């Protein structure tokens, strides 16, 4: 069982930056691929980025490529999402998720979810 707690959301102007963190409980954090997803009002939850168990491989959605950077610190049981050049369309609740196996980008590929943190980008 893994519990995930996101933090770092807030209100930022377009062009600004935010850094999200996701702290995981348990001693097997390095066994999970980790991901960030987001859900805008009235829309379905969508994939943002994945990072492999070692941190050596990442997969970004085209919409955030070049602007967002995921990283993880297995010693601290934490995954981060650095978001730069934010746009109003990035406004959403951002969710941290963990996958026991595989490398899928679908919501169904993830086994554990945090409760989310709200990011609002004003124009």
N, CA, C and O atoms as CSV, one atom per row, in Angstrom:
chain,resi,resn,atom,element,x,y,z
A,1,UNK,N,N,0.848,-1.190,0.000
A,1,UNK,CA,C,0.000,0.000,0.000
A,1,UNK,C,C,0.885,1.242,0.000
A,1,UNK,O,O,1.869,1.313,0.737
A,2,UNK,N,N,0.536,2.198,-0.814
A,2,UNK,CA,C,1.274,3.449,-0.909
A,2,UNK,C,C,0.304,4.598,-0.723
A,2,UNK,O,O,-0.770,4.612,-1.325
A,3,UNK,N,N,0.670,5.551,0.100
A,3,UNK,CA,C,-0.121,6.769,0.249
A,3,UNK,C,C,0.662,7.927,-0.339
A,3,UNK,O,O,1.857,8.082,-0.086
A,4,UNK,N,N,-0.024,8.733,-1.122
A,4,UNK,CA,C,0.625,9.828,-1.840
A,4,UNK,C,C,-0.013,11.151,-1.437
A,4,UNK,O,O,-1.237,11.272,-1.375
A,5,UNK,N,N,0.831,12.136,-1.164
A,5,UNK,CA,C,0.335,13.452,-0.759
A,5,UNK,C,C,1.032,14.521,-1.587
A,5,UNK,O,O,2.248,14.694,-1.517
A,6,UNK,N,N,0.230,15.233,-2.373
A,6,UNK,CA,C,0.760,16.290,-3.218
A,6,UNK,C,C,0.786,17.624,-2.470
A,6,UNK,O,O,0.012,17.851,-1.540
A,7,UNK,N,N,1.691,18.491,-2.899
A,7,UNK,CA,C,1.755,19.849,-2.370
A,7,UNK,C,C,2.391,20.751,-3.418
A,7,UNK,O,O,2.989,20.275,-4.382
A,8,UNK,N,N,2.258,22.049,-3.221
A,8,UNK,CA,C,2.926,23.003,-4.096
A,8,UNK,C,C,2.037,23.721,-5.080
A,8,UNK,O,O,2.500,24.604,-5.802
A,9,UNK,N,N,0.762,23.359,-5.125
A,9,UNK,CA,C,-0.136,24.042,-6.047
A,9,UNK,C,C,-0.419,25.464,-5.592
A,9,UNK,O,O,-0.072,25.861,-4.480
A,10,UNK,N,N,-1.055,26.221,-6.475
A,10,UNK,CA,C,-1.388,27.589,-6.133
A,10,UNK,C,C,-1.782,28.387,-7.347
A,10,UNK,O,O,-2.031,27.839,-8.421
A,11,UNK,N,N,-1.835,29.697,-7.164
A,11,UNK,CA,C,-2.202,30.618,-8.233
A,11,UNK,C,C,-0.939,31.285,-8.771
A,11,UNK,O,O,-0.117,31.790,-8.007
A,12,UNK,N,N,-0.798,31.279,-10.079
A,12,UNK,CA,C,0.377,31.870,-10.716
A,12,UNK,C,C,-0.056,32.546,-12.015
A,12,UNK,O,O,-1.025,32.131,-12.651
A,13,UNK,N,N,0.660,33.572,-12.390
A,13,UNK,CA,C,0.368,34.247,-13.646
A,13,UNK,C,C,0.946,33.460,-14.822
A,13,UNK,O,O,1.907,32.704,-14.674
A,14,UNK,N,N,0.350,33.652,-15.964
A,14,UNK,CA,C,0.861,33.008,-17.177
A,14,UNK,C,C,2.335,33.377,-17.366
A,14,UNK,O,O,2.741,34.525,-17.181
A,15,UNK,N,N,3.116,32.365,-17.740
A,15,UNK,CA,C,4.549,32.559,-17.890
A,15,UNK,C,C,5.340,32.244,-16.639
A,15,UNK,O,O,6.566,32.151,-16.682
A,16,UNK,N,N,4.651,32.079,-15.535
A,16,UNK,CA,C,5.306,31.804,-14.265
A,16,UNK,C,C,5.631,30.337,-14.080
A,16,UNK,O,O,5.450,29.515,-14.978
A,17,UNK,N,N,6.120,30.034,-12.879
A,17,UNK,CA,C,6.563,28.672,-12.567
A,17,UNK,C,C,6.004,28.213,-11.229
A,17,UNK,O,O,5.721,29.016,-10.340
A,18,UNK,N,N,5.854,26.912,-11.114
A,18,UNK,CA,C,5.493,26.267,-9.859
A,18,UNK,C,C,6.232,24.944,-9.785
A,18,UNK,O,O,6.579,24.345,-10.804
A,19,UNK,N,N,6.466,24.500,-8.555
A,19,UNK,CA,C,7.055,23.192,-8.349
A,19,UNK,C,C,6.146,22.379,-7.439
A,19,UNK,O,O,5.896,22.737,-6.288
A,20,UNK,N,N,5.663,21.277,-7.991
A,20,UNK,CA,C,4.829,20.369,-7.215
A,20,UNK,C,C,5.688,19.269,-6.607
A,20,UNK,O,O,6.684,18.836,-7.187
A,21,UNK,N,N,5.277,18.835,-5.436
A,21,UNK,CA,C,5.931,17.702,-4.787
A,21,UNK,C,C,4.896,16.641,-4.459
A,21,UNK,O,O,3.721,16.944,-4.254
A,22,UNK,N,N,5.341,15.408,-4.414
A,22,UNK,CA,C,4.475,14.297,-4.032
A,22,UNK,C,C,5.277,13.407,-3.089
A,22,UNK,O,O,6.253,12.774,-3.491
A,23,UNK,N,N,4.852,13.369,-1.841
A,23,UNK,CA,C,5.526,12.554,-0.837
A,23,UNK,C,C,4.799,11.222,-0.711
A,23,UNK,O,O,3.576,11.180,-0.583
A,24,UNK,N,N,5.562,10.142,-0.750
A,24,UNK,CA,C,4.990,8.804,-0.677
A,24,UNK,C,C,5.355,8.126,0.632
A,24,UNK,O,O,6.464,8.279,1.145
A,25,UNK,N,N,4.410,7.384,1.154
A,25,UNK,CA,C,4.679,6.595,2.351
A,25,UNK,C,C,5.213,5.228,1.945
A,25,UNK,O,O,5.167,4.868,0.769
A,26,UNK,N,N,5.704,4.490,2.879
A,26,UNK,CA,C,6.154,3.134,2.600
A,26,UNK,C,C,7.630,3.060,2.252
A,26,UNK,O,O,8.277,4.065,1.956
A,27,UNK,N,N,8.140,1.831,2.298
A,27,UNK,CA,C,9.568,1.621,2.081
A,27,UNK,C,C,9.893,1.117,0.685
A,27,UNK,O,O,11.046,0.797,0.396
A,28,UNK,N,N,8.883,1.042,-0.193
A,28,UNK,CA,C,9.119,0.473,-1.516
A,28,UNK,C,C,8.913,1.502,-2.614
A,28,UNK,O,O,8.549,1.145,-3.734
A,29,UNK,N,N,9.137,2.752,-2.315
A,29,UNK,CA,C,8.907,3.829,-3.286
A,29,UNK,C,C,9.657,3.573,-4.582
A,29,UNK,O,O,9.123,3.825,-5.663
A,30,UNK,N,N,10.865,3.086,-4.496
A,30,UNK,CA,C,11.676,2.882,-5.695
A,30,UNK,C,C,11.168,1.732,-6.564
A,30,UNK,O,O,11.672,1.514,-7.665
A,31,UNK,N,N,10.178,1.005,-6.074
A,31,UNK,CA,C,9.587,-0.084,-6.853
A,31,UNK,C,C,8.492,0.394,-7.801
A,31,UNK,O,O,8.006,-0.376,-8.629
A,32,UNK,N,N,8.107,1.647,-7.684
A,32,UNK,CA,C,6.987,2.164,-8.456
A,32,UNK,C,C,7.437,3.149,-9.525
A,32,UNK,O,O,8.268,4.022,-9.275
A,33,UNK,N,N,6.885,2.998,-10.699
A,33,UNK,CA,C,6.941,4.090,-11.660
A,33,UNK,C,C,5.974,5.158,-11.147
A,33,UNK,O,O,4.907,4.838,-10.624
A,34,UNK,N,N,6.349,6.410,-11.299
A,34,UNK,CA,C,5.527,7.500,-10.777
A,34,UNK,C,C,5.066,8.410,-11.901
A,34,UNK,O,O,5.758,8.592,-12.902
A,35,UNK,N,N,3.907,8.964,-11.719
A,35,UNK,CA,C,3.379,9.830,-12.758
A,35,UNK,C,C,2.612,11.009,-12.203
A,35,UNK,O,O,2.194,11.025,-11.046
A,36,UNK,N,N,2.442,11.990,-13.060
A,36,UNK,CA,C,1.558,13.117,-12.778
A,36,UNK,C,C,0.462,13.133,-13.843
A,36,UNK,O,O,0.719,12.961,-15.034
A,37,UNK,N,N,-0.738,13.341,-13.382
A,37,UNK,CA,C,-1.895,13.498,-14.248
A,37,UNK,C,C,-2.583,14.793,-13.839
A,37,UNK,O,O,-2.292,15.349,-12.780
A,38,UNK,N,N,-3.491,15.267,-14.678
A,38,UNK,CA,C,-4.227,16.473,-14.320
A,38,UNK,C,C,-5.658,16.386,-14.825
A,38,UNK,O,O,-5.969,15.675,-15.781
A,39,UNK,N,N,-6.509,17.131,-14.152
A,39,UNK,CA,C,-7.915,17.157,-14.542
A,39,UNK,C,C,-8.421,18.587,-14.450
A,39,UNK,O,O,-8.488,19.180,-13.373
A,40,UNK,N,N,-8.774,19.119,-15.608
A,40,UNK,CA,C,-9.339,20.459,-15.679
A,40,UNK,C,C,-10.844,20.379,-15.444
A,40,UNK,O,O,-11.443,19.320,-15.630
A,41,UNK,N,N,-11.459,21.487,-15.038
A,41,UNK,CA,C,-12.906,21.479,-14.792
A,41,UNK,C,C,-13.675,21.015,-16.027
A,41,UNK,O,O,-13.469,21.520,-17.130
A,42,UNK,N,N,-14.550,20.059,-15.824
A,42,UNK,CA,C,-15.379,19.572,-16.901
A,42,UNK,C,C,-14.697,18.644,-17.890
A,42,UNK,O,O,-15.285,18.258,-18.900
A,43,UNK,N,N,-13.451,18.286,-17.593
A,43,UNK,CA,C,-12.704,17.414,-18.506
A,43,UNK,C,C,-12.271,16.143,-17.800
A,43,UNK,O,O,-12.303,16.050,-16.573
A,44,UNK,N,N,-11.865,15.167,-18.598
A,44,UNK,CA,C,-11.381,13.919,-18.039
A,44,UNK,C,C,-9.939,14.084,-17.552
A,44,UNK,O,O,-9.205,14.967,-17.997
A,45,UNK,N,N,-9.569,13.216,-16.637
A,45,UNK,CA,C,-8.201,13.214,-16.149
A,45,UNK,C,C,-7.269,12.803,-17.276
A,45,UNK,O,O,-7.552,11.850,-18.001
A,46,UNK,N,N,-6.154,13.518,-17.427
A,46,UNK,CA,C,-5.244,13.238,-18.523
A,46,UNK,C,C,-3.812,13.068,-18.043
A,46,UNK,O,O,-3.404,13.620,-17.021
A,47,UNK,N,N,-3.081,12.306,-18.794
A,47,UNK,CA,C,-1.675,12.037,-18.532
A,47,UNK,C,C,-0.836,13.292,-18.742
A,47,UNK,O,O,-1.063,14.049,-19.686
A,48,UNK,N,N,0.132,13.504,-17.858
A,48,UNK,CA,C,1.080,14.607,-17.987
A,48,UNK,C,C,2.496,14.071,-18.200
A,48,UNK,O,O,3.160,14.427,-19.173
A,49,UNK,N,N,2.953,13.215,-17.285
A,49,UNK,CA,C,4.325,12.730,-17.374
A,49,UNK,C,C,4.500,11.492,-16.502
A,49,UNK,O,O,3.825,11.327,-15.486
A,50,UNK,N,N,5.430,10.616,-16.927
A,50,UNK,CA,C,5.822,9.444,-16.160
A,50,UNK,C,C,7.319,9.466,-15.936
A,50,UNK,O,O,8.072,10.018,-16.738
A,51,UNK,N,N,7.744,8.858,-14.831
A,51,UNK,CA,C,9.170,8.657,-14.578
A,51,UNK,C,C,9.376,7.228,-14.109
A,51,UNK,O,O,8.589,6.696,-13.326
A,52,UNK,N,N,10.445,6.615,-14.599
A,52,UNK,CA,C,10.717,5.220,-14.271
A,52,UNK,C,C,11.194,5.069,-12.829
A,52,UNK,O,O,11.446,6.052,-12.133
A,53,UNK,N,N,11.309,3.836,-12.408
A,53,UNK,CA,C,11.654,3.544,-11.018
A,53,UNK,C,C,13.017,4.107,-10.635
A,53,UNK,O,O,13.200,4.568,-9.509
A,54,UNK,N,N,13.951,4.074,-11.536
A,54,UNK,CA,C,15.286,4.599,-11.265
A,54,UNK,C,C,15.386,6.099,-11.516
A,54,UNK,O,O,16.315,6.760,-11.054
A,55,UNK,N,N,14.415,6.620,-12.253
A,55,UNK,CA,C,14.465,8.021,-12.638
A,55,UNK,C,C,15.177,8.261,-13.949
A,55,UNK,O,O,15.303,9.404,-14.389
A,56,UNK,N,N,15.642,7.204,-14.574
A,56,UNK,CA,C,16.429,7.363,-15.776
A,56,UNK,C,C,15.641,7.538,-17.054
A,56,UNK,O,O,16.188,7.954,-18.075
A,57,UNK,N,N,14.347,7.220,-17.005
A,57,UNK,CA,C,13.502,7.323,-18.200
A,57,UNK,C,C,12.254,8.130,-17.872
A,57,UNK,O,O,11.642,7.964,-16.817
A,58,UNK,N,N,11.893,9.006,-18.801
A,58,UNK,CA,C,10.686,9.812,-18.621
A,58,UNK,C,C,9.862,9.799,-19.909
A,58,UNK,O,O,10.367,9.499,-20.991
A,59,UNK,N,N,8.603,10.129,-19.762
A,59,UNK,CA,C,7.684,10.201,-20.894
A,59,UNK,C,C,6.743,11.368,-20.638
A,59,UNK,O,O,6.016,11.374,-19.644
A,60,UNK,N,N,6.752,12.357,-21.527
A,60,UNK,CA,C,5.959,13.558,-21.348
A,60,UNK,C,C,4.826,13.630,-22.376
A,60,UNK,O,O,4.977,13.198,-23.519
A,61,UNK,N,N,3.720,14.171,-21.957
A,61,UNK,CA,C,2.673,14.520,-22.906
A,61,UNK,C,C,3.186,15.650,-23.795
A,61,UNK,O,O,3.956,16.498,-23.345
A,62,UNK,N,N,2.765,15.660,-25.038
A,62,UNK,CA,C,3.233,16.689,-25.971
A,62,UNK,C,C,2.908,18.091,-25.478
A,62,UNK,O,O,3.657,19.035,-25.731
A,63,UNK,N,N,1.799,18.225,-24.779
A,63,UNK,CA,C,1.347,19.544,-24.347
A,63,UNK,C,C,2.262,20.190,-23.304
A,63,UNK,O,O,2.212,21.404,-23.109
A,64,UNK,N,N,3.087,19.398,-22.640
A,64,UNK,CA,C,3.955,19.946,-21.586
A,64,UNK,C,C,5.438,19.767,-21.895
A,64,UNK,O,O,6.296,20.258,-21.160
A,65,UNK,N,N,5.729,19.076,-22.963
A,65,UNK,CA,C,7.128,18.793,-23.308
A,65,UNK,C,C,7.901,20.102,-23.487
A,65,UNK,O,O,7.444,21.019,-24.170
A,66,UNK,N,N,9.074,20.172,-22.863
A,66,UNK,CA,C,9.886,21.375,-22.949
A,66,UNK,C,C,9.574,22.421,-21.901
A,66,UNK,O,O,10.337,23.372,-21.731
A,67,UNK,N,N,8.460,22.261,-21.193
A,67,UNK,CA,C,8.071,23.219,-20.157
A,67,UNK,C,C,8.073,22.593,-18.758
A,67,UNK,O,O,8.409,23.256,-17.777
A,68,UNK,N,N,7.703,21.336,-18.676
A,68,UNK,CA,C,7.628,20.627,-17.398
A,68,UNK,C,C,8.791,19.649,-17.286
A,68,UNK,O,O,9.264,19.099,-18.280
A,69,UNK,N,N,9.241,19.447,-16.044
A,69,UNK,CA,C,10.307,18.485,-15.779
A,69,UNK,C,C,9.968,17.669,-14.539
A,69,UNK,O,O,9.707,18.217,-13.468
A,70,UNK,N,N,9.976,16.352,-14.706
A,70,UNK,CA,C,9.728,15.461,-13.577
A,70,UNK,C,C,11.059,14.944,-13.051
A,70,UNK,O,O,12.005,14.729,-13.809
A,71,UNK,N,N,11.111,14.750,-11.743
A,71,UNK,CA,C,12.293,14.140,-11.135
A,71,UNK,C,C,11.837,13.404,-9.886
A,71,UNK,O,O,10.728,13.611,-9.394
A,72,UNK,N,N,12.703,12.550,-9.387
A,72,UNK,CA,C,12.369,11.821,-8.173
A,72,UNK,C,C,13.610,11.661,-7.311
A,72,UNK,O,O,14.737,11.611,-7.805
A,73,UNK,N,N,13.371,11.583,-6.018
A,73,UNK,CA,C,14.428,11.343,-5.050
A,73,UNK,C,C,14.005,10.127,-4.245
A,73,UNK,O,O,13.202,10.243,-3.319
A,74,UNK,N,N,14.535,8.967,-4.589
A,74,UNK,CA,C,14.110,7.734,-3.932
A,74,UNK,C,C,14.520,7.688,-2.458
A,74,UNK,O,O,13.895,6.988,-1.661
A,75,UNK,N,N,15.555,8.423,-2.101
A,75,UNK,CA,C,15.971,8.465,-0.694
A,75,UNK,C,C,14.964,9.239,0.157
A,75,UNK,O,O,14.836,9.007,1.359
A,76,UNK,N,N,14.254,10.161,-0.491
A,76,UNK,CA,C,13.265,10.982,0.222
A,76,UNK,C,C,11.836,10.559,-0.079
A,76,UNK,O,O,10.890,11.182,0.403
A,77,UNK,N,N,11.673,9.496,-0.878
A,77,UNK,CA,C,10.329,9.025,-1.234
A,77,UNK,C,C,9.480,10.148,-1.830
A,77,UNK,O,O,8.308,10.300,-1.485
A,78,UNK,N,N,10.070,10.916,-2.709
A,78,UNK,CA,C,9.393,12.084,-3.241
A,78,UNK,C,C,9.604,12.202,-4.742
A,78,UNK,O,O,10.688,11.928,-5.258
A,79,UNK,N,N,8.556,12.612,-5.425
A,79,UNK,CA,C,8.638,12.923,-6.845
A,79,UNK,C,C,8.226,14.388,-7.019
A,79,UNK,O,O,7.353,14.898,-6.317
A,80,UNK,N,N,8.872,15.034,-7.959
A,80,UNK,CA,C,8.664,16.462,-8.175
A,80,UNK,C,C,8.189,16.728,-9.600
A,80,UNK,O,O,8.442,15.945,-10.516
A,81,UNK,N,N,7.501,17.846,-9.763
A,81,UNK,CA,C,7.129,18.311,-11.090
A,81,UNK,C,C,7.420,19.804,-11.154
A,81,UNK,O,O,6.708,20.616,-10.563
A,82,UNK,N,N,8.471,20.151,-11.877
A,82,UNK,CA,C,8.801,21.553,-12.102
A,82,UNK,C,C,8.051,22.026,-13.331
A,82,UNK,O,O,8.202,21.463,-14.415
A,83,UNK,N,N,7.244,23.059,-13.159
A,83,UNK,CA,C,6.412,23.553,-14.254
A,83,UNK,C,C,6.820,24.982,-14.563
A,83,UNK,O,O,6.687,25.875,-13.727
A,84,UNK,N,N,7.315,25.183,-15.765
A,84,UNK,CA,C,7.739,26.512,-16.218
A,84,UNK,C,C,6.873,26.967,-17.380
A,84,UNK,O,O,6.166,26.170,-17.996
A,85,UNK,N,N,6.937,28.249,-17.667
A,85,UNK,CA,C,6.190,28.827,-18.793
A,85,UNK,C,C,4.731,28.392,-18.752
A,85,UNK,O,O,4.175,27.948,-19.756
A,86,UNK,N,N,4.134,28.520,-17.607
A,86,UNK,CA,C,2.760,28.048,-17.426
A,86,UNK,C,C,1.783,28.848,-18.261
A,86,UNK,O,O,1.953,30.048,-18.478
A,87,UNK,N,N,0.752,28.151,-18.726
A,87,UNK,CA,C,-0.279,28.729,-19.572
A,87,UNK,C,C,-1.632,28.580,-18.872
A,87,UNK,O,O,-1.796,27.697,-18.030
A,88,UNK,N,N,-2.585,29.418,-19.208
A,88,UNK,CA,C,-3.918,29.264,-18.604
A,88,UNK,C,C,-4.499,27.869,-18.812
A,88,UNK,O,O,-5.223,27.365,-17.953
A,89,UNK,N,N,-4.193,27.254,-19.925
A,89,UNK,CA,C,-4.718,25.904,-20.195
A,89,UNK,C,C,-4.068,24.829,-19.338
A,89,UNK,O,O,-4.482,23.671,-19.389
A,90,UNK,N,N,-3.055,25.189,-18.550
A,90,UNK,CA,C,-2.471,24.252,-17.593
A,90,UNK,C,C,-3.270,24.213,-16.290
A,90,UNK,O,O,-2.990,23.396,-15.413
A,91,UNK,N,N,-4.259,25.089,-16.162
A,91,UNK,CA,C,-5.079,25.115,-14.962
A,91,UNK,C,C,-5.809,23.786,-14.782
A,91,UNK,O,O,-6.528,23.332,-15.672
A,92,UNK,N,N,-5.610,23.172,-13.616
A,92,UNK,CA,C,-6.198,21.855,-13.348
A,92,UNK,C,C,-5.843,21.431,-11.932
A,92,UNK,O,O,-5.010,22.046,-11.268
A,93,UNK,N,N,-6.486,20.381,-11.495
A,93,UNK,CA,C,-6.027,19.667,-10.304
A,93,UNK,C,C,-4.990,18.660,-10.768
A,93,UNK,O,O,-5.244,17.861,-11.669
A,94,UNK,N,N,-3.832,18.703,-10.153
A,94,UNK,CA,C,-2.739,17.821,-10.507
A,94,UNK,C,C,-2.652,16.675,-9.503
A,94,UNK,O,O,-2.623,16.885,-8.291
A,95,UNK,N,N,-2.612,15.463,-10.042
A,95,UNK,CA,C,-2.592,14.259,-9.226
A,95,UNK,C,C,-1.278,13.504,-9.412
A,95,UNK,O,O,-0.777,13.356,-10.527
A,96,UNK,N,N,-0.747,13.043,-8.317
A,96,UNK,CA,C,0.398,12.148,-8.315
A,96,UNK,C,C,-0.125,10.715,-8.311
A,96,UNK,O,O,-1.133,10.424,-7.668
A,97,UNK,N,N,0.546,9.829,-9.019
A,97,UNK,CA,C,0.096,8.444,-9.104
A,97,UNK,C,C,1.287,7.499,-9.142
A,97,UNK,O,O,2.380,7.868,-9.570
A,98,UNK,N,N,1.054,6.272,-8.687
A,98,UNK,CA,C,2.105,5.258,-8.655
A,98,UNK,C,C,1.642,4.001,-9.372
A,98,UNK,O,O,0.491,3.585,-9.236
A,99,UNK,N,N,2.545,3.400,-10.133
A,99,UNK,CA,C,2.253,2.175,-10.863
A,99,UNK,C,C,3.144,1.048,-10.365
A,99,UNK,O,O,4.366,1.187,-10.298
A,100,UNK,N,N,2.515,-0.074,-10.014
A,100,UNK,CA,C,3.255,-1.241,-9.545
A,100,UNK,C,C,4.064,-1.883,-10.662
A,100,UNK,O,O,5.167,-2.381,-10.437
A,101,UNK,N,N,3.518,-1.868,-11.841
A,101,UNK,CA,C,4.197,-2.520,-12.964
A,101,UNK,C,C,3.814,-1.806,-14.242
A,101,UNK,O,O,2.868,-1.019,-14.282
A,102,UNK,N,N,4.564,-2.096,-15.278
A,102,UNK,CA,C,4.243,-1.546,-16.579
A,102,UNK,C,C,4.708,-0.115,-16.762
A,102,UNK,O,O,5.376,0.475,-15.913
A,103,UNK,N,N,4.319,0.414,-17.918
A,103,UNK,CA,C,4.755,1.765,-18.296
A,103,UNK,C,C,3.638,2.452,-19.079
A,103,UNK,O,O,3.869,3.079,-20.112
A,104,UNK,N,N,2.441,2.315,-18.563
A,104,UNK,CA,C,1.300,2.872,-19.264
A,104,UNK,C,C,1.033,4.319,-18.909
A,104,UNK,O,O,1.394,4.779,-17.826
A,105,UNK,N,N,0.401,5.032,-19.820
A,105,UNK,CA,C,0.068,6.431,-19.599
A,105,UNK,C,C,-1.424,6.636,-19.352
A,105,UNK,O,O,-1.885,7.770,-19.228
A,106,UNK,N,N,-2.157,5.569,-19.282
A,106,UNK,CA,C,-3.585,5.701,-19.036
A,106,UNK,C,C,-3.852,5.759,-17.537
A,106,UNK,O,O,-3.047,5.302,-16.725
A,107,UNK,N,N,-5.004,6.334,-17.189
A,107,UNK,CA,C,-5.404,6.402,-15.791
A,107,UNK,C,C,-5.464,4.998,-15.191
A,107,UNK,O,O,-5.078,4.786,-14.041
A,108,UNK,N,N,-5.947,4.054,-15.973
A,108,UNK,CA,C,-6.100,2.683,-15.479
A,108,UNK,C,C,-4.782,1.967,-15.237
A,108,UNK,O,O,-4.760,0.918,-14.594
A,109,UNK,N,N,-3.690,2.512,-15.737
A,109,UNK,CA,C,-2.377,1.884,-15.544
A,109,UNK,C,C,-1.803,2.153,-14.157
A,109,UNK,O,O,-0.851,1.496,-13.736
A,110,UNK,N,N,-2.383,3.115,-13.455
A,110,UNK,CA,C,-1.854,3.502,-12.150
A,110,UNK,C,C,-2.623,2.804,-11.033
A,110,UNK,O,O,-3.834,2.604,-11.121
A,111,UNK,N,N,-1.890,2.436,-9.976
A,111,UNK,CA,C,-2.490,1.677,-8.885
A,111,UNK,C,C,-2.868,2.550,-7.679
A,111,UNK,O,O,-3.815,2.239,-6.956
A,112,UNK,N,N,-2.130,3.631,-7.469
A,112,UNK,CA,C,-2.371,4.482,-6.301
A,112,UNK,C,C,-2.402,5.942,-6.730
A,112,UNK,O,O,-1.689,6.356,-7.644
A,113,UNK,N,N,-3.250,6.715,-6.045
A,113,UNK,CA,C,-3.446,8.115,-6.383
A,113,UNK,C,C,-3.403,8.980,-5.130
A,113,UNK,O,O,-3.822,8.562,-4.051
A,114,UNK,N,N,-2.890,10.190,-5.298
A,114,UNK,CA,C,-3.040,11.196,-4.264
A,114,UNK,C,C,-4.372,11.898,-4.435
A,114,UNK,O,O,-5.147,11.585,-5.338
A,115,UNK,N,N,-4.627,12.854,-3.553
A,115,UNK,CA,C,-5.892,13.581,-3.591
A,115,UNK,C,C,-5.839,14.808,-4.479
A,115,UNK,O,O,-6.871,15.419,-4.755
A,116,UNK,N,N,-4.656,15.173,-4.926
A,116,UNK,CA,C,-4.521,16.255,-5.875
A,116,UNK,C,C,-4.201,17.600,-5.254
A,116,UNK,O,O,-4.461,17.846,-4.076
A,117,UNK,N,N,-3.627,18.465,-6.083
A,117,UNK,CA,C,-3.336,19.840,-5.689
A,117,UNK,C,C,-3.718,20.749,-6.848
A,117,UNK,O,O,-3.413,20.451,-8.003
A,118,UNK,N,N,-4.381,21.852,-6.541
A,118,UNK,CA,C,-4.927,22.722,-7.566
A,118,UNK,C,C,-3.879,23.724,-8.051
A,118,UNK,O,O,-3.220,24.405,-7.265
A,119,UNK,N,N,-3.756,23.784,-9.365
A,119,UNK,CA,C,-2.902,24.780,-10.020
A,119,UNK,C,C,-3.797,25.668,-10.862
A,119,UNK,O,O,-4.541,25.190,-11.719
A,120,UNK,N,N,-3.716,26.965,-10.609
A,120,UNK,CA,C,-4.504,27.926,-11.363
A,120,UNK,C,C,-3.562,28.919,-12.018
A,120,UNK,O,O,-2.756,29.562,-11.344
A,121,UNK,N,N,-3.665,29.040,-13.326
A,121,UNK,CA,C,-2.814,29.949,-14.087
A,121,UNK,C,C,-3.684,31.059,-14.646
A,121,UNK,O,O,-4.585,30.807,-15.445
A,122,UNK,N,N,-3.421,32.267,-14.233
A,122,UNK,CA,C,-4.214,33.406,-14.692
A,122,UNK,C,C,-3.576,34.046,-15.921
A,122,UNK,O,O,-2.356,34.046,-16.086
A,123,UNK,N,N,-4.427,34.583,-16.767
A,123,UNK,CA,C,-3.927,35.195,-18.008
A,123,UNK,C,C,-3.624,36.667,-17.811
A,123,UNK,O,O,-3.194,37.339,-18.748
